[in-house]
Structures are given as C-alpha cells and as structure tokens.
Amino acid sequence: MARDCSHHSCSCCGLSRRGFLAGMAMMAGAGILADRGRAAIPGDLGDTIDISSLRPDAPTKVMMGVLRYPPPYWLGWPGTSYDVEGHRDEYTAQIRKASAEMGVHLKAEREALESDAAVAAFLEKAEREKPDAILVMLQHLGVWHWAQRVADAGWPTIIFSPIGTSFTGHVLEISRQPGVHVVSSLEVEAVEQALRMVRTRRQLEETRLLVIAGTQRHEKALPGLGTKVRYIPRRTFRDTFERMPETTETRHVADALADPAQRVVEPDRADMLNMARTYTTAKRVLAEEQANGLSMDCLGMVGARVVPTPPCGAWTLLQDRGITAGCEADLFGAISLMFTSHLLNRPGFMNDPVAETHKNRLIVAHCTAGTRLNGFDRPHTPYILRSHSESDLGVSTQVLWPPGEKCTLIRFTDPGRVIVDTGTIEENVMTPPAGGCRTSVEVTMDDIEDCRDVMGFHQVVSLGDHKRTVEAYAQLYGLEVVHSPQRAPEHRGEDA
C-alpha cells in the first residue's frame, strides 16, 4: 500500500527537517556539497568522494582587446559626450568579474587598439599565446573593419558592440559568419553567456564520459566535440554497488533528497538508503575511471534483476550538482545533458516524447529529472518522491514543472548536428491516471503545427527559452542546427 508522507516529517522514512539540516551541515563538512578542490580517490570504499573533484578540469583562456580610434571624439557615434575611458573601465571590470566566476582566464590588453599596427600586433600575440577565443569590444562606429580583421584570423571570436557603436548594416553579415558571435547590446550578461560558450567547449573537450553497458571495455573520442567516451562493463557498477556500505554519508544523502520533497509516496527507508548507495557507487566508479559523467544500461540491469534498485533518485542528485547522469546507455542523450548543463548552468531532463493528439501537445516523460531547473545555485523546483514506474522499485523524482514557463528541447544526433525546438509548459501529468514515467509534462510546441512531427527521442528539456543561445554556440563552433518541421508533410505546399 502506498505511503503518503508530509513535507515536514516522514515517519515511514524516519526523515525530519531537523535531520535534513543536520545532514546538510555534515555533508558540507564532509565535502559532499563542496565546490572547490580535487580530491584524491579515498582508499576505503566507504570514504567520501568530493563531488566537485568529478567535474572536468578545463583551463580556458580568452584574449580581450578594445577597438577604437584615439579619443577625444568629435561628432559620430558613440558621441562627443560619451565617456570613452570610463565605459572601457566599467565594461572591462564587469567582464573580468564574470570570467573569474566561471573559471575563464581573461587576458585583457592594457592599451586600446587604435591603429592597424596595434591590431596586427594583437593578432600576432594571439598566434603565440593560442587562446581558446578572442573577445573584442568596440568603442567607435568606424572600426568594424578591424573587427572583421580579427574575425578573419580564425579564432572563435566574440564581438561586443555596446549600443552606440553599430547600425544594423554593420552587424548584418559578420553576425552570421561562422566562428563569430556578435553581441550588440548594453547587457554584459550577454557577453558572459558568450564566454560560457567558450568554457563549455573546453569542458566538452576535457571530459571523459562513461557508458556502462555490455561486457567490453574500450575508449574513443568524438570528432568535433573532443569528448572521450569510455565503455565499461555494466557489472563494474553492479559489483561496486554490492560492496558499497551504508555510511553516515549515505544516511545523510537519503535525508537530503527526502526532506525537501512535497510528499514521499512509494519509497520506504530501505529504498532511500539503496538510492544513496547508488549515488556513492556512481561517485566511486567515476573517480576510479577518471571520468566526469556517465550513462548506464539501467533498464537492462533492472530487467535482469542484477541490482535491487533503479538509479533514478541518485541520478537526480548527480544532475543537481552538475554531474551528467544519463539513462539507458544513450550516448548522445548523455552528450545533450552534458552540453545543456555546461552551457545553460542548470540540469536538463532527458525524456521519452509522447504525442497528446487531443490537445495537440507533446508530453515529455522520464523517471529521473534534476530539481534545480532554474540553475544549480537556485532553489529546488517542487517535487514528489515516487518509485520507478516501470518496475515499481526504488526512488524516482516527480518534478513539478512550472506551467506557463518556456522550455527548450535539445538533442544531439551526432557530434556535429543538434535538434533545437521550444515550447510552453502547460501542466504536469499524474501517474496514475496516466501510465509511463513519473516526471511527465505537457508542452505546447512553438512553430510546430502537429505535435507528432517533433523530431528526436530522448531530447533534453531545459527550463527557459535558450534557442538563440544554442544557435549562437552552433555558429561559433560549426554545428548544424535542425528544427522540427513547422508543418506536417502532407500539408506542405508550394510555400513550404
């Protein structure tokens, strides 16, 4: 019989808010919630592994230069009244701060680039130092030819044109040039997002992703992305789980997932502890394999009854901490999760797509989802703890997505091609009365006439409209972007 526990206490699981807070303090002290450092692999199987040590170490260097004519200015944009040096200092300081916070080493030129010779020297320096990208900020309407010269040099190039330094004609062509991203705005946040694109690329290049399936061990690199993929036998995870002890960490991990939940329905305390042991097992396997994310043949293992619990709840904990944990050994599902995690700074939701033909909506459904939908540093989205629906075992999160909010569906089909669509969240689907996975969300798709035409499977859903960000990344790094067809094939006419 299902148990239905309140938010503030859970007698069936032995969880309380006081226990949760004490557990969080213990976890922070033990390094479970730490954000810095790279821990060595502990010798004892029950020792704590700092989850931050699993993130890819991806040094990222960006060179920055300011393009302008020698001030003071007379007539012409940005205008005689424009505080050239003041704005240069202000923007540079903001960009430096944002770079430092995301781990990007910004090397800004001390002097502005105000001549052909200065631009040439800057590019020669780039040849020597080999940055991961170049950022130029414009401070005059007439220096776009220098921006073009930088863009043509071959480095991924970000051009920041504060309002007052360009017209539409200046940005029309160069902003669509491969390898270039133009920010024509006063919003430094847009420059920060561009730097995150560069950081994402480096993180993908420095990542080893585990695919836990089958019986063989081998490794390959994904061309274009640089990500290393290591295949290991699925018994590696099973054997480690069987030896994984219950510890102070696993008890606190169980509390930490259960206490914020609105309700705990099917899982009992044993389920919660098995979930927590799955979490510590995943950390151990990742650390021993020197890997940064994983995707596992979870359904196969549950179907063969080789593990007592599906990993769904543990995968939620990993995803909420920025560690990719994908289902069903789906390589490009995991790549899509990793990409959205790094680029959008929030967990994604890999789903099975279902057509709701009566309301013409797409239902996105799976039994594991991150809960920090607005960002890793933001509060949990409300969720309920359930069992894995297909087996009725273990712990799964039913995350209650916010109706009325935009969302983005992203799916890599190969290293160089990504599907991107957007929609609006309508409502959460309950199981029962529905069958299928626990987190189940109805979405009205944008610009797609028929929900049956949505492309892809195991698309990754992220809260918010991120279409332009993904398209900008694709332009900067040479990916092909594909959108689902707006009109069903039988309705496409001469105007298609």
Secondary structure, DSSP 4 states (H G I P E B T S, - for coil): ----B-SSEETTTTEEHHHHHHHHHHHHHHTTT--S--PPPPSSTTS---GGGGS----EEEEEEEE-PPSSP-SSTT-TTS-HHHHHHHHHHHHHHHHHHHTEEEEE-SS-B-SHHHHHHHHHHHHHH--SEEEEEE-SGGGHHHHHHHHTTSS-EEEEE-TTS--HHHHTTGGGSTTEEEEESS-HHHHHHHHHHHHHHHHHHT-EEEEE-SS--EEEE-TTT--EEEEE-HHHHHHHHHHPPP-HHHHHHHHHHHTTSSEE-S--HHHHHHHHHHHHHHHHHHHHTT-SEEEE-HHHHHHTT-SSS-SHHHHHHHHHTT-EEEETT-HHHHHHHHHHHHHHSS--EE-EEEEETTTTEEEEEES---S-TT-TTSPPPPEEEEEETTTTEEEEEEE---TT-EEEEEEEEETTEEEEEEEEEEEEPPTTTS-S-SEEEEEEESS-S-GGG---SSPEEEES--HHHHHHHHHHHTPEEE---SS-GGG--TT-
